[in-house]
């Protein structure tokens, strides 16, 4: 048997503090502006840098997040600011989100904040988990993280390297690159050991089990498990010992070795109770309660849940207590304490979240149905069980479906309705297979039930088939139990041997200490005399060296800060230019279409003019001068048309160049109607050139009395182009969803008010979901697939409009569409 530990789950957290109010929910660009505009390198700058880094991690901008994290750490070290170290650990925990390594860094911050004689508690912020969706493009995440790793390898930053390697190992594991995952984990372990970080080294060693298991390296697995057990025995005095034993317990629980899991959980509980670590104690209570339930020790599970409920009430934890009420309800049901079970289930239904309440209501139906079934009230139990099954199916909770079908089949079986019993038993077996869970309890019980039902129906062949399957599962479980017992015995033997080695070593050390005690006294006396003689000269020498060293450090840090500032400025310029070029790329196809029309006119009229010149020469030779004059007039008209369409093409090219070059910041009188109409056509034809299937209706309503406005034309043009392009994208996506009788439409209008010009871009697409509405102006935030959007368009548009003293507003309704409004002042 192998040790199986829980993989890292990725969620990220926001924060709230006592006298430091975090701005974690603010836009990233606002945080960046606050960092850049902060006048000095002080403690507040450290806090702002950490807040910005956490926002970057939450937005999956890991490179910028780590660059900023490192900058904050270096500044803290320069300032000798211990509060900065606390915030640094919290920021690292936010990179991991939730899970064992996230807990470790949060604990590091918490422990440091409790340092005696220092007011550091205000810098510790309890982070509240938020959804943190990495997606499932593991290849992309791996490549992105690998590039990030190379960046910090060049900086020789081991701690950040180790953190990134942990995630790369996870991505490789999900892809199926187990050899690479193993290599990443081993490198991370080496780095953690070099840093003296005991727990991350242990945790990452535990994660190696997955890779070794996938590679079927059984000998290496046993060797590693032995090392982990010995490691635990030899590091009892570590501050992270409670975390280590809890992680080991989770691993044993995950692999079904509940005996050892409970043993390690009890060790963890003892440590957390001594340390007063309430959050980890609550987690461990919940985990050991689950372990007791899995080995059918419901009486002990009920006792644990009682303790946990009391603890959560003391901590006023309203997030987790409702789930514990639900779990405690079924633990009490299994020990026939029905009143208590109903009481706890009723308490769970007080949860505020409506979706969770629906799930708990389904569990209440299940509970009531099972209680009635136990009381042999089978006809009364069936409606409750079927309600529970319907609710589970509607909520997508597959794990509970097989049980409801099985209990319903049992009721029909007891009532003698074997056809309905057979129908529900087969349904339960099918549902169990659809869960894809490695559990055998349900399949075993349903197989035995099917055997009995088929026997009653006189189908002995089927009865024997399912009875045989029931016996096979029992044999497999017995074999697994025997293997687990053998593995547990081997581990216990290792534990005893390790403890004996430690005891012998301690006795030898005690004897050696006693034998050398007198020698140590003489040595200390002589050393003391020598130290007294050398103390004064040493102090003088040290002060001189420290001064030189401090000057070198300050000089080096100054150079690093200047270099980092230059890199940040260069990066900012590159990002802005990238977005400009991205919008230019969108224009290219449309511009090509627009230029092609006047070029076609130029070519056609040129050819016709050549033919007319030949005809005119013939008429002159014939002496028909009047006819020649008429032909000359036609040629002149053609040349005028050629000139007109040439100027039109020239204007389009100039507009393109004006869009692509950097703004000179000079406002000029601009015809907004003409500008808007031009970019509407260019955006439409550009999209048509990329996708021939694209089509949408364009509507315009321009105010004919609109005055020219003092704006930077190329900048406002970018804004209009971005909004129109987004509108076309939205209606095209809605059209592709297959909605019948849908007419994709983008409408653009202008309006003159007293001192304002109003420009609106409206689409009838799917609208913007409420949960992301406050993020649309954040840099790099995009809902488009990878490669189809930079996430900078709306952010730059917002900045451009604000820089013009205007406003960019959005109104949206899901399923109906979006309206963007640009308000520009016309005071100039």
N, C-alpha and C positions, 0 to 999 in steps of 0.2 A: 504493500500500500504506500501511497505517496502523500506528502504534505501538500494540500491544495489551499492556497491563500486567495483572498478576495482581490480581484483586479481593481485598479484605480478607477473610480467613477469621477467624471469631470463635471463639477458645478462650480460656480464662482460666487463670491460673496460681496455684499456691500456692508457698510459699517455705520455705527453710531457710537458716540463717545460721551464722556461726562462733560468736560469743558472744552473739548475740541470737536467742532461740528464738521464732519466730513462732507465733501461735495462730490461724493461718488456718483450721484445720479446726474450731475451736470454734464453738458456736452464736452467731448474730448477737446474740441477746439477752444472752448472757454477755459478749460484747465491748462491747455498749452499756452494760451495767452497770459494767464495768471503767472505761470512759471517764467515765461520770457520777460514779462513786465515787472517781476519782483526785483526791487532795486539792489539787493545785496545777498551774499551767500551766508544766510543765517539759519536758525532752526526752523523758521517758518518756510524757508525755501526747501528744506528737507521734507517737510510735510507735504508741500505742494507737489514735489517730484514724486513722492510715493503715491499720492492720490492719482496723479496722471498715469503712472505706471500701471496701477490697478485697473483704470479705465481702459488702457490699451490691452491688457490681458483679457478683459471682459469682451472686447471687440475683436479678439483673436489677432491683434497686432502685436505678436509676441516679441518681435525684434525691437521695435520701439519701446515696448514695455521693459525689456531687460536692459536696454541701453540706459533708460531713465532710472531703473532700479539701481544699476551700478553707479550712476552719477550721484544718486542720493546717498548710497553707502559710502562712497569716497568722500563726499562732503561731510557726512557725519563723523568719519574718522578724522578728517582735518579739524573739525570743530571739537573733537573729543566729546561728542553728544551721544550719551547712552540711550536717550529716547529715540534717536534715529535708528539704533540697532533694533529696538523693539519694532518700529514701523517697517524696517527691512524684512524681518521675519514674517510679519503679517502680509507683506507684499508677495513674498515667496509662496506663502500659503495660498494666496489668491490665484497664483499661476496654476497650482494643482487643483484648486476648487475645494472638493471634499475628498475624503479618503484618508488613508493612513499617513501619507507624507504631508498632506495639508494639516492634519491634526498635529503632527510633530512640530511643524513650524509655528503653529498657533500656540502650542504649549511652550515652545522656546520663548516666544514673546510674553506669554503670561507669566512664566517663571521669572524672567528678567524684570518684569514690571513690579514684582513683589520683593525686589532687592531691599534689604533693610537699610534704613537711614538715608534713603533717596526717594524723592517724590517722582517716581516714574510711572505710577499707576495711571496717570492721565494720558499717557501715550499708548496704553494698551486699549485697543478697540475690539470689542466682540463682534466679529463679522457675521452677518446673516446671509445664509446661502441664497443665491439667485440661480435661475436657469442658465446653464452655460453649455450651449450646444456646439460641440466641435464639428458636427456633421459626420459623414461616413466616408468621405473621400480620403481614405488612409494614405494612399500613394501621394496625394498632394500635400497632406499634412507632414508626411515623412520628408518629402523633398524640402519643404519650407523649413522644417525644424533642422534638417541636416545643414542647410545653408547658414542657419542661425548658429549652429554648433561651430562651424568653421570660423565664423566671425569672432566668437568668444575664445576659441582655441588660440587665435592670433593674439588675443589679449591676455592669455594664460589665466583666465578667471575660472578656477576649478569648481567652485560651488555652483555657479550658473551652468557650467558645462555638465556637471553631474545631474542637475535638474532636467536639462534638455535631453540628456541621454536616457533618463528614465522614461520620458515620453516617447522618444524615438523607438526604444525597445518595445513599448506598448503598441505603437503603430505597426512595426514590423511583425509583431505577433498577430495582429488582426489581419494583416495582408497574407500571412502564412510563411513569412521569411523567418523561420524559427532559428536558423543558424545566425542570421544577422541580429535577431532579438537577443540571443544569448551573448553575442559579442558586445552589444550595447550595454547589457546589464553588467557584464564583467568589468567593462571600462568604468561604469558608474560606481561600482563597488570599490574599485581601486581608488578612485578620486575621493569617495566618502571616507575611506580609511586614511588616506593622506591628510584629510581635513580633521581627522579625529572625531568624526560624527558617527557614533556607534549605531544609533537606531536606523538612520537611512541605509547604512551598510547592511544591517540585518534585514530590513524590509526588502531591499532590492535583491538580496540573496534568496529571500523567500519567493520573490517573483520569478527567479530563475527556474523554479520548479515547473512552471507552465511550459517553458521552452524545452526543458529536459524531457518532460513527459511527452510533448509533441514529437520530439526526436527519438523517443523510446530508449533513452539512455538510463536504464533501470539502475545499473551499478552507480552511476554518478548521482542519481536521485537519492539512493540510500546513503551514500557518502555525505551529500549535502545536508540531508535531514539530521544525520548524526552530528555534523558540525554545528547546525543550528541549535540542537538540544544542548550540546556542550557549551556553546556560546552563552545560552541563557543561564546555565548553571554557574558559569565563571564571571558573570557580570551582574550579580545581584545588587551591587552597591551603586549601579548607574542610576542617574535621575530618570532615565527613560525606561527603567526596568518594567514599570507597569504597562507602558505602551507595548513593549516587546512581548510580554506574556499575553496581553490582549490580542495582539496580531497572531501569535502562535495558536491561541485558542480559536480564533476565527478560521485559521487554516485547517485545523483538525475538524472543526464543525462543518466546514465546507466539503470535506472529504468523507463525512459520515462517521468519523471516529469520535463520537460524542463523549465517551468516557474521559479520554485525554483532554478534550475540549473543555469539559466542565471543570476538570482539575486545574487547568490554566486560567479559566475564568475566575475561579475562586481565589487563586493567587492574585489576580488583577484586582478583584474587589477588595481584598485585604489591603493592598497597597493604596488604592484610590481612597479608601475610607481613612487610612492614616494620613494621607496627604490633603484630605479635604477637597479632592478633585471631583466636584459634583458632576460636571458634564461627562467625563469619561466613566464615572460610576454609573450614571444613567444609561449610557450606551452599553456598558457591560451587563447591567441588570437585564436589559432587553435581550441581549444576545444569549445569555445563559437561560433566560426564560424560554427562548425558542429551542435551545438545545434540550431542555427538560421535556418540552412538548414532543420533540422528535423521537425521544426514547420512551414516550408514553408515561412520563412521570408528571402527570397533570397536577397532582397535589403540590409538588414542589414548585411547579411553574406558577400556580395560583398564589403561593406565598411570595414568590419573587415579584410578581406583578403588583401585589399589595404594597410592597416596599417601594417599588418604582413609582406608583401613583402618588404615594406620600411625598417622595422626593420631588416629583414634578410639581406638585401643589406648592411645596415650600419655595420652589424656584419660580413660581408663577409662569410655568411653561405651558402656554395655551396652544402651541403648535403641535406638540407630540402626544399630549395626554389623551386625546380622543382616540388615536390609534391604539394606545395601550389599554384604554377601556374596552375596545373591541376585542383585543387579544385576551384580556383577562376574562371577558365574558365566556369565551369558548373553553378556557381552562377550567372555569367553574362548572360549565355544562358537563364536561367529561367526568368530573367527580360527583355528578348528580346534584350539585348545588344550584338548582334551577332558578330559585328566587334571586340569588346573587348574580347569576348569569344575565337574567332579564334586566336587573338594576343597572349593571355596567353597560349593557347594550343600549339602554335608554339614554345613559349619560353620553355615549359616543355620538348619538344623533343630535347633540347640541352643537356640533361643529358648525362653523359659519360657512365654510366652503360648500356650495350646493352640489357640486359634482362628487365630492368626497361623501357628502351626506347621502347621496343616492346609493353609493357603494355600501355604506354602513346600513342603510335601509334594506338592501338586498341581503346583507349578513343577518339582519334581524329576522327576515322571512325564513332564512335557512335555519337559524336557531330555533324559532318557534316550530317549524316543521319537524326538526329532529326531536324536540321535546315531546311533541304529540306522537311521533313515531315510537319513541321509547315507552310512552304510555299506552301503546297499542291502539291509538286512535288514528288508524291508517287513512281512512277516507278524509278526515279533517286535516291530516298532515300534508296530503298531496297538493292541494292548492297553494300552500305556503312554499313548498319545495319548487313548484313550477313557477311561482312568482319570482323566487330567488334566481332560478335558472334563466328566466327571461331577462331579468335585470342584469345579471352577469354578462349575458350575451350582448345586450345593448351597450353596456359599458366597456365591452372588450376584455373582460376579466376571465380569460380562458381557464385559469388554474382551478377555479371553483366549479366549473361546469360539470366535469365528470362525477363529482361527489353528489351534486343535486340529481343528476340522472340516475346514479346508483341507488340513492336513498329512495327515489320515486319507484324504481324497479323493486326494491325491497318491500315497499308498502303494497304494491300490486301482487307480489309473490305471496305475502302473508294473507292477502284477501282472496287468493286463489285465482286471480285473473292472470294466468300465465302468459297469454299473448301480449298483453300490455307490459307485463313484467319483462318479457323477452325484448320487446321494442325498446324500452328505456335502458335495459342493460346493454344492448348492442350500441345504442346511442352513447352511453357513458364510456364504453370502450373506445369508440371512434374519437370522442372528444379528448380522452386521455392521450391518445396517440398524437392528436393535433397540438397538444401543449409542448411536445418535444422536450419534456422534462425527464431527467434520469431517475424517476421514482418508480417503484414497483408495487407499492401498497394497493393503489386503486386497481391496477390491472390484475393483481393477485385476487383481490376480493371479488371483482366482477367475474373473473374466470370461474371461480368456485360457484358463484351465483348462477352463471349461465349453465354450468354443468348440471346443477340441481333443477333448473327450469326445463332444460331439454329432456332431462330424465322424466319429468312430470308430463311433458308433451309426447313422450314415447319415441323421441329421436335419440336413441342410445349412441349412435356414432358421433353425433355432435356433442353429446354429454361427455363421452370419453375423451374427445379432442380437447375440450376446455378443462377437464379434470387433469389431463396430462400437462396442459400449459400451467395450471395452478401448481402442480408438483415441480415442474421445471423452475418456476420462479422461486418457490420455497428452497429448492436445492441451491440455486444461485445465491440467494440471500444467506443461506447457511454457510456456503463457501466463503462469501464476502465477510460474514461475521467472524469466521475462523481466521481469515487472513488479517482482519483488523485486530483480533485478540493477539495474534502472534506478533504483529507489528507493534502493538502497544506494549507487549511484554519486553520486546527488544529495546524499545525506547526507555522503559522503566529501568531496565538493566543498565543502559547507558547513563541514565540519571544517577543511579546508585554508585556506579564506578566513578563518575565525575565528582560526586560529592566526597567519596572516600579519598580521591586524589587531593581534593582541596583540603580535607581534614589533615592528611599526612603532611602536606606542604605547610599548613599553618603551624603544626607541631614542630616541624623542623625549623621554621622561621623563629619560633619562640625560644627554642634551645639555642639557636645561633645568636639571638639577641642577648640572652643571659650570659653566654660565654664571652661575648664581645663588650659587655657593659663597662667593665673596668677600663679596657683599652679605649673605649670611646670617651670616657671621662678624661683620661690623660690627653687624648688627641684634641678634645675640645678645649682643654686648658691651654695647651701650647698654641693651638690655632687662635684662641682668644687673644693671647699675648701678641702674636704676630699681626693679627688684624688691628689691634689697638695702635701698633706702631705704623701700620700702613694706611690707616683710615684717612688721616688728613690729606696725604698726597693723593690718595685715590679719589677723594671728593673733588679736589681741584682739577685733577685730570678728567674726571667724568663730566664736570660742568663744562669744560672746554669742548670735549667731544660732543656732548649733547647739543651745544650751541651750533657747532659745525653741521651736525646731522640734521638739526631742525631747519637750518638755512637751506640745505640741499633738498630736503623734503618739500619745503615751501616753494622752492624754485621749480621742482619737478611737477608739483601739483598745479602751479600756475600755468606751466606749459601744456599740461594735459587738459586743463579747463579751456584754454585758448583754442587748442586743437579741436576739442569737442564742440565748442561754440561755432567754429568755422564749418565743421561737418554738418551741424544742425542747420546753419544758414544755407549751405549748399544743397542739402537735402530738401529744404523747404522750396527753394527756387526750382529744383528739378521736378518736384511734385506738381507745382503750379504749371510749369511748362508742359509736363506730361498730360495734364488735363486739357490744356489748350490744344495740344496736338491730337488728343483723343477726339475732341469736338471737331477739329479740322478734318480728321479721318472720316467722321460721319458726313461732313459736307462734300467730300471729294466726288462721290458718285453723283450727287445732285448737281454739283458744279459742272461736271462733265456733260450731264444731260442739258443743262442750261446753255453751255457754250456751243454744244453741237447744233442747236437750232439756228443761231445766227451764222455759224460756219456753213451750214447747209445752204442758207440764203446767199451768202457770199459766193460759194462755189457755183450755185445754179445761175445766179445773175451774171457771173463772170463768163460762164460757158455761152449763155444766150448773147451776151455782148460781143463775144468773139464772132459768133455766127452773123450778128447784125452788121459788124464791121465789114465782113466779106460781102454781104449783100449790098452795103452802101458803096463799096468799091465797084461792084458790078454795075450799079445804077449810074455812077459817075462816068464810067467808060461808055455807057450807052447814051450819055448826055441827059439822063433823067435827073436833073439837079433838084427838082421839087421833092421827088420821091426820096432822094438821098438826104435832103434836109429832114424829112419826117423820120427817117431811120436814125439820123443823128440825135433827134430829140429823144427817141426811145433809149438810145445808148446813154444819154445824159441821165435819164430817169433811173436807169439800171445802176449807173455809177453812184447816184445819190442813195439808192437802197443799199448798195454795197457799203458805202461809207456809214450809213445809219447802223447797219447790223455789225459792222466792224467795231464801231464805238460801243455798241451794246456788249459785245464780247470783251472789249477792253474794260468796261465797267465791272463786269463779273470777275475778271482776273484781279482787278484792283481791290474789289471787295474781299476776295479770297486772301490776298496778301495782307490786307488790313486786319483780317480776322486772325491770321497766324502770327503776325509780329507782336512784340511786346507793346503794351500800352504806354504812350508817352505822358499820360495823365492829363492831357489837354481836352477840355470840353469844347464841343463845337455844335452849332445849330444843326439839328438832325431831324429829318422827316421820319417820324416813328412809323407812320402807315407804310411807307415804302420799305423801311427796314424790316418791319414785321412780315410784310407780304413776301419779300425776297427770301427770308429764312424759312417761311412756311413752305414755299415751293421747293427750295433746296433740300430741306429735311425730307419732304415727301419723295422727291425723285431719288434722293440718296438711298432711302430704304427700299424703294422699288428696284433700284439697281442691284442691291444686295440680295433681295428676296423677291423673285418675280411673282410669287403667290400673294405678296402683301398688297392690300388695297384698303383704302379708308376714305371716307367722305370728309372733305374740307369745307368749313363754313367760315366766312369772314364778315365782320360787321364793323367797318372802320368809320370813325367820325370824320366827315369831310371838312369840318371846321377846325380840325386839330392843328394847333400851332407847332412850329418847330421847337424842339426842346434842347437845352444846353446839356449834352451828355457826352461821355466818351463812347462813340458809336460802336467800336469793336467790342467793348466790354458788355454793353447792353445787348448787342447782337448775340454774344455768347449765352447770355441769360435766356433770351427768347428762344434761341436754337435748342438749348438744353430742355426747356419746358415743353416745347413742341415735340421734340424727339421722344421724351418720356411719355407724352400723351399718345403718340403713335404706337409706342411699344405696349402701353397698357391696353389699348383697344385691340391690338393684334393678338395679345395673349388671351384676352377674353373671347375673341373670335375662334381661336384654336381650341378652346374648351368645348366647342360644339353646341353652343346655345342657338336654338332655332330662332329665326326671324330677327336676328340681331344685326343692326346696321352700325358698324364702327364709325364713329364721328369725332373729329377734333375741331373745335370752334375757337377762333381767335377774334378778339374785338379790341377796339380802342375807344376812349371817351375823354372829352375835354371838360374838366370842372373849373372852378374859379382859379385856383392856384395849383392844380394837380392834373397830371395825365394818368389815366388808368388803362393798364394793359391786362387783358385776361386771356388765359389759355385753359380751355375746358375740354375734358374728354368724358366719354360714357363707358369707361373701362370698369374694372373690378373695385376701384377705390383703394384706399390705404388702410390696413387694419389698425385699430386703435392702439394696440400694444406696441406698435413701432412708429406711431405718428410723431412722437417726441424725439425720434432718432434720425429723421430724414435729412436734417441739416448737418449731421455729424460727418466729419471727413471719413472716407473709406467705408461708410455704411451703405450697402446696396442690397436690394432684394433680387437682383438679376443673377443668373448662373455665373459661375467662375469664367472669367475671360470676356464677359459681355458688358461689364461696367466697372469703372474705376472707383466708384463711390465718392468721387470728388465733385461731380457736377452740381448738385444742389447746394453743397457747402460753398463752392466758389460763387454760385449764383447769389446766394444769400449775402455773402460778403460784398459782392459788387454792388448790389442794390443798396445795402446799408451805407457803403462808401459814397454813394450818390445822394445820401440823405433821404432815401426812400424806404419803403417797406415791402417785404415779400411775404404774402399770406397764403394759407392753404385752407380750403374747405373740402371735406371728403365724406362720402357715405359708402360703406362697404356694399359692393354689388351694384352700385349705381354710377359711380364715377368720382372725378376729382376736379376742383377748380383752383388754379393758381392765379393770384392777383398781384400785379406790380403797381405800386403807387409811387410816382415820381413827382417831386415838387417842380414847379415851373416858375420860380421866382426870379431867375436870372434874366 
